[in-house]
Each structure stands twice: as C-alpha cells, then as structure tokens.
C-alpha cells in the first residue's frame, strides 16, 4: 500500500454529510446499521422470470426501538427480476419490500411505500452454477462494497439513490434450523427519487440523445470507470434509469453495481462489449461528446479522493484486509487522474463515438 492510501486510512479528515436538493426520508438520513429480523421462506417466493405476475408475500420487519422494546412493521415482499433473483444463482434473492404508509408512522420506515433490498446472495442450489470457493464472508464483502459504491455515487451526484445498511436476521417459519444473519442494504425506490426531485420516471426505451443531460452522463461514465463497472448502458437503460427533470433534460441514475471491480464478486464478468478479461480491469464506456470539459470533470473527481477514502474507513462491515484491497483499487483510479498521459490514454482517447442522432 502506498503512503497516500496509508495516510488516508489512518486519518479521517472530516465527517461526511451528503446533502441533496430533495429532502431525504428518515430511513436514509442516517448511515448507522439497522438491525432487523424478517421471517421468510425463500423457497415459497415465486420467480418473476418464470411467473411474470408474481404476487407479494406478507411478512414483517421486527426491530428494537430506542428504548429496547420490540416493534414490528407489517410488510410484503417479492423477488426482483435479474440474475440474483434466480434460485440457481442466489440462496437469498434481491427483493422489493412494500409498506402500508399508515403502519410506518414513528418507525424507521416512515414515509416509505416501497424499497429495494439487496442481500448477500449466497451460493445457489444448482450443480450447474458457477463454481465457487466463496465463503460466507466473501458474500458479505460483496454487499458492503456494493453499498460503498452507491455511497460514493452519492458524493458525485445529488440525484442518486439513497442507501441504508442492514444487518438482517432471516428466520424460516417452516424450519428454524435454517435461520441466519447476514448483511444487506436498502436502496431508495425510483419513484421516491423522482418525487424528491420533482421529476418524471421514464420507462425503458426512452433514451433520446437530444434531451439527455450530458454532464450527468459524463459523471456516470467516469464513476463507472472508477468502480470498474461495464455492466451498464444509458442508451439501452441497462442498470441505468432516466428521469425527466423540470429543466426538460433527462438525468441518468446508476443502480446495480455487483458486476463491478470494486465488488469483485466471483460470479462477475465484464460486458461482452468490453475488450477486457476480468472486472478488475477498467474500461471507459463514456461518449466523445464535443462539449465535454475534461479538465473540469477530472478536477471534480480528483477532489473526491479524501472524501471517498474517508467513506471507505467509516463504512462498517469490511475487515482490514478487505478495506486495504478496496482502498488500493480506488486509489489506482486516482493515480490515473494524477497522470495527464494516463488520463488521455485510458479515458479521453478511449471514449466511444456519439450516437448517430447527435452527430
């Protein structure tokens, strides 16, 4: 580890307070770990990829209030679609959690109607699944590093999804021998983000280069390069959601970072369109927009080095070794920014041609 990382990991220069134009709800104003219990039989949850009209399943969140009293919030849950929703891939799928706002008053979930819950995944059940020596601690590391990625993006853009780390105790009502506790995190629902910024959530297929907020797109491209993620596309709205803002521009927002080099999951692979062999390699996927002010963009990201490393220090759940690995990976990005030659070679000259509609 070089001296720069060592200093940043020893000394926390200041506390981080992410301010947004839109007022955050109670859940996302705090970054302390939320301890919850959720009764659930994952085998009983239908899979959207097989049953498109999957219904929500009723359960509850159980927690201790500030006075140590047990409280309960009724919820309903449904598998989210995608790779991690498949039982063959993940023991614990990603979920949507739905609330009745009338039952959340006075709880940590006040003001919420629906949240996304990202779990630790765990090993799938199929013998054809990706061969993996991964241990439970590896899956925990994936969760924390993906959560960290969202938090870093909060530093880059106010218009970003709020996240909250959870220590979740899963209890199986049918078989208590299957109870276990793992890390997870909530992320803000897209509709809630749209409401915070008085914006309209756009459906898939809405990409229009004429209305795209290109400054926001440039930040996303450099952020994705920072965390080593190629599993995204603004054009295809792949792991990107678009919001029509009051200015009439379409702002892209990032979600789903488990295929990134920062997370470095054993199952992760680069995009087929990226000429790299593993996710730890970086590949810039931004556009060659004629109005890009590269110096200004690089300066903004360079100034995030201390806040990012401080955030790494303050994020709970990573062991010393994991923190060192993540710190070294992030620092290698800032080293690229420190070198004009590296910036030109790896980013500026590596940008992709603009979509035909705006040429």
PyMOL commands that set and color helices and strands:
alter all, ss='L'
color gray80, all
select helices_A, chain A and resi 3-10+26-29+42-44+83-85+101-103+136-156+176-178+190-196+214-227+294-302+305-314+320-338+340-346+348-350+356-358
alter helices_A, ss='H'
color red, helices_A
select strands_A, chain A and resi 34-39+57-64+70-79+95-99+114-118+163-171+180-188+200-201+240-244+250-254
alter strands_A, ss='S'
color yellow, strands_A
deselect
rebuild
show_as cartoon
